[in-house]
């Protein structure tokens, strides 16, 4: 693996033609998609739009994720989401946008959602959300230095997307289930015919905020997601918050991946950074498929004094 990555770094487009398709099939499907970002515990909205009901303020969030920094064609992801409360109906609305690129392939997706909460008890609610949008897949195979006729023609496809999510929540916990991408017809071709982008995704999430009234709070969180013909993936994380301002956390993902996470919170702004790395022998020995991830959230509204740590 070490020699292979060095070869990628020095042979750029040649490897894009010869080795890229194997790499995509074995690594990208599980390592770089809209459902594998590390800081889900601080921004679950792209995975479950009912999560927008937990904060009564409006918010705008951007996330950038970069893998294999310095290597030509390395995976890069940008996500954007916004939520606007609809207080009269105990609801929220907003949009989510994804742009994911890996070598000559690019996926762009945009969805609008509407969420509604129903009170079940004094502090418990059930939220339901529906989303709809479009998903576009582009593969510029003609730019590859290969004579294989399977990759002679570029691919441009666009498909509609629908989804739904539910969430049981209270001020100190949430439990959610979502199918944010219900794909009727697959997108893509050639090397990515079975890529996890183009199938229906399911996910289950949960978090609990342990607050004993001191300056320290602890939030364990869990996320599991599944795509047909792909292994079930689960994330387990714990975050320690100090004075509601600084959060220090760690995440373990099945598949032998870990992340260290730091976040800084204020009434209006949350900034987060994570460093994800493999824990297998070749990773720890110096060849590391490291991922850098930065997230920025801006909140505005009438309830800013209530800093949401969920």
C-alpha positions in Angstrom: 0.0 0.0 0.0 2.8 2.4 0.8 4.5 2.0 -2.6 1.1 2.3 -4.3 0.4 5.7 -2.6 3.9 6.9 -3.6 3.2 5.8 -7.1 0.0 7.8 -7.1 1.8 10.9 -5.9 4.4 10.8 -8.7 2.3 9.5 -11.6 -0.9 11.5 -11.2 -3.0 11.0 -14.3 -1.4 7.7 -15.3 -2.6 6.2 -12.1 -6.0 7.8 -12.6 -6.3 5.7 -15.7 -4.7 2.4 -14.4 -5.3 2.2 -10.7 -8.1 4.6 -9.9 -11.0 2.2 -10.6 -9.6 -0.5 -8.2 -9.0 2.2 -5.6 -12.5 3.5 -6.0 -14.1 0.2 -5.6 -12.2 -0.9 -2.5 -11.7 2.3 -0.6 -13.9 5.2 -1.8 -17.3 3.5 -1.3 -16.7 3.2 2.4 -14.4 6.1 3.1 -15.8 9.2 1.3 -19.5 9.7 0.9 -22.1 12.0 2.4 -22.6 9.5 5.3 -19.0 9.2 6.6 -18.1 12.6 7.9 -16.6 12.5 11.4 -18.5 15.4 13.1 -22.0 14.0 12.8 -22.5 14.5 16.5 -22.3 18.3 16.0 -24.3 18.4 12.8 -26.7 15.5 12.1 -29.0 17.5 9.8 -27.7 16.1 6.5 -28.4 12.6 7.8 -31.7 13.2 9.5 -33.6 16.4 8.7 -35.8 16.0 11.8 -32.7 17.0 13.8 -33.4 20.6 12.7 -36.2 20.7 15.3 -33.8 20.5 18.2 -32.6 24.1 17.9 -35.2 26.9 17.9 -32.7 29.2 16.2 -31.9 29.4 12.5 -28.5 28.1 11.4 -26.2 27.9 8.4 -23.5 25.2 8.4 -20.6 24.5 6.0 -18.3 21.4 6.1 -15.2 20.7 4.1 -13.5 17.3 4.1 -10.2 16.4 2.5 -8.5 13.0 2.2 -5.0 12.2 1.0 -3.9 15.8 1.0 -1.4 16.6 -1.8 -2.4 13.7 -4.1 -3.9 14.6 -7.5 -7.6 13.5 -7.7 -7.9 12.9 -3.9 -11.4 12.7 -2.5 -12.9 16.1 -1.4 -16.3 16.8 0.0 -18.2 20.0 0.6 -21.5 20.0 2.5 -23.8 22.9 3.2 -27.1 23.0 5.2 -29.4 25.5 6.6 -32.4 25.3 8.9 -35.1 27.9 9.6 -37.5 27.4 12.5 -41.3 27.6 11.9 -42.3 28.3 15.5 -46.0 28.7 14.9 -46.2 25.1 13.7 -43.3 23.7 15.8 -41.5 23.0 12.6 -38.5 23.8 10.5 -37.5 24.0 6.9 -34.2 24.3 5.0 -31.9 22.8 2.4 -28.9 20.5 2.3 -26.3 20.5 -0.5 -23.5 18.0 -1.2 -20.6 18.2 -3.6 -18.3 15.2 -3.6 -15.4 14.7 -6.0 -13.0 11.8 -6.5 -10.6 12.0 -9.5 -12.8 12.3 -12.6 -16.1 11.6 -10.8 -18.3 14.2 -9.2 -21.6 13.9 -7.4 -23.8 17.0 -6.7 -26.9 16.8 -4.7 -29.4 19.4 -3.4 -32.5 18.7 -1.2 -35.2 20.8 0.5 -36.9 19.6 3.6 -39.8 20.3 5.9 -39.9 19.0 9.4 -42.7 19.0 12.0 -42.6 18.2 15.7 -45.4 16.8 17.8 -45.3 17.0 21.6 -45.6 13.6 23.4 -44.9 14.6 27.0 -43.7 17.5 29.1 -40.4 17.7 27.4 -40.4 14.9 24.8 -41.3 15.3 21.1 -41.6 13.2 18.0 -40.2 14.9 14.9 -41.0 13.9 11.3 -39.3 15.2 8.2 -39.8 14.8 4.4 -37.1 15.9 1.8 -37.0 16.0 -1.9 -34.4 17.2 -4.5 -32.1 16.1 -7.3 -28.8 14.2 -7.6 -26.4 14.6 -10.5 -23.5 12.4 -11.4 -20.7 13.4 -13.8 -17.8 11.2 -14.8 -15.3 12.7 -17.3 -13.8 9.4 -18.4 -12.5 10.9 -21.7 -9.9 12.8 -19.7 -8.2 9.6 -18.6 -5.1 8.3 -20.3 -6.5 4.9 -21.1 -7.5 2.9 -24.3 -10.1 0.8 -22.5 -13.4 1.4 -24.5 -15.4 1.0 -21.3 -14.2 4.5 -20.2 -14.2 6.2 -23.6 -17.5 8.2 -23.1 -18.3 10.7 -20.4 -21.3 10.1 -18.2 -23.8 12.8 -17.2 -26.9 11.7 -15.3 -29.5 13.5 -13.1 -32.1 11.8 -11.0 -34.8 12.9 -8.5 -34.4 12.1 -4.8 -36.8 11.8 -2.0 -36.4 10.8 1.7 -37.9 10.9 5.2 -36.7 10.8 8.8 -38.2 10.5 12.3 -36.7 11.5 15.6 -37.7 11.2 19.2 -36.1 14.0 21.2 -36.0 15.9 24.4 -33.6 18.6 25.8 -31.0 16.0 26.8 -31.3 13.2 24.2 -32.4 12.1 20.7 -33.0 8.8 18.9 -33.5 8.9 15.2 -34.1 6.8 12.0 -33.7 8.2 8.5 -33.8 7.2 4.9 -32.6 10.5 3.5 -31.9 9.1 0.0 -34.4 6.8 -1.5 -33.1 5.9 -4.9 -35.5 4.4 -7.4 -33.0 4.2 -10.4 -29.3 3.9 -9.9 -26.9 6.6 -11.0 -23.4 6.0 -12.5 -21.8 3.4 -14.6 -18.5 1.7 -15.3 -16.4 1.5 -12.2 -19.0 3.0 -9.9 -22.0 0.9 -11.0 -22.2 -0.4 -7.5 -21.0 2.7 -5.7 -22.8 3.4 -2.4 -23.7 6.9 -3.6 -26.3 5.6 -5.9 -28.3 3.3 -3.6 -30.8 3.9 -0.8 -29.2 4.7 2.6 -30.6 4.0 6.0 -29.2 5.3 9.3 -29.9 5.1 13.0 -28.6 7.8 15.4 -28.7 8.6 19.1 -27.1 10.9 21.6 -27.5 11.7 25.3 -26.2 14.8 27.1 -25.1 14.0 30.7 -25.5 17.3 32.6 -25.1 17.3 36.4 -25.2 21.1 36.7 -21.4 21.6 36.7 -19.1 23.2 34.2 -18.5 19.8 32.5 -21.0 17.9 30.3 -20.5 14.6 28.5 -22.2 13.6 25.3 -22.0 10.0 24.0 -23.3 9.6 20.5 -23.9 6.8 18.1 -24.5 6.5 14.4 -25.0 3.4 12.2 -25.7 3.5 8.5 -26.3 0.8 5.9 -26.4 0.6 2.1 -27.4 -2.5 0.2 -24.5 -4.8 -0.6 -22.2 -2.7 1.7 -21.1 -3.7 5.2 -23.0 -2.0 8.1 -20.9 0.8 9.5 -21.2 2.1 13.0 -19.6 5.2 14.8 -19.2 5.5 18.5 -18.2 8.9 20.0 -17.9 10.7 23.3 -17.4 14.5 23.7 -16.5 16.4 26.9 -17.8 20.0 27.0 -16.1 22.5 29.3 -18.2 25.5 30.3 -20.3 25.0 27.2 -17.5 26.5 25.2 -14.8 23.9 24.4 -15.6 20.4 23.3 -13.0 17.6 23.1 -14.1 14.3 21.6 -13.0 11.0 20.1 -14.8 8.8 17.6 -14.3 5.1 16.6 -15.7 3.8 13.4 -16.0 0.1 12.6 -13.4 -0.6 9.9 -10.6 0.4 12.2 -10.9 4.2 11.9 -10.6 6.8 14.7 -11.0 10.5 14.9 -9.9 13.2 17.3 -12.4 16.1 17.4 -12.2 19.6 18.9 -15.0 22.2 18.8 -15.4 25.8 20.1 -18.9 27.0 20.8 -20.5 30.4 21.4 -24.0 31.9 21.2 -23.6 32.5 17.4 -20.8 30.3 16.2 -19.5 26.8 16.4 -16.2 25.8 14.8 -15.0 22.2 14.7 -12.0 20.3 13.4 -11.4 16.6 13.2 -8.5 14.4 12.2 -9.4 10.9 11.1 -6.8 8.1 10.8 -6.6 4.4 10.5 -5.5 2.1 13.3 -4.3 -0.9 11.3 -0.6 -1.8 11.2 0.3 -0.1 8.0 -1.5 3.1 9.1 0.4 3.3 12.3 3.6 2.3 10.5 3.7 5.6 8.6 1.3 5.2 5.6 -1.9 6.9 6.8 -5.1 7.5 4.9 -5.7 10.6 7.0 -8.7 12.8 6.6 -9.0 16.5 7.7 -12.4 17.9 8.3 -13.5 21.5 9.2 -17.0 22.6 10.1 -18.4 26.0 10.7 -22.0 26.8 12.0 -23.5 30.3 12.4 -26.7 30.5 14.5 -29.2 33.4 14.5 -32.6 34.0 16.1 -34.4 34.8 19.3 -33.1 31.9 21.5 -29.3 32.3 21.2 -28.8 32.1 25.0 -29.8 28.5 24.8 -26.6 26.9 23.4 -27.6 23.5 21.9 -24.9 20.9 22.6 -27.0 18.1 21.0 
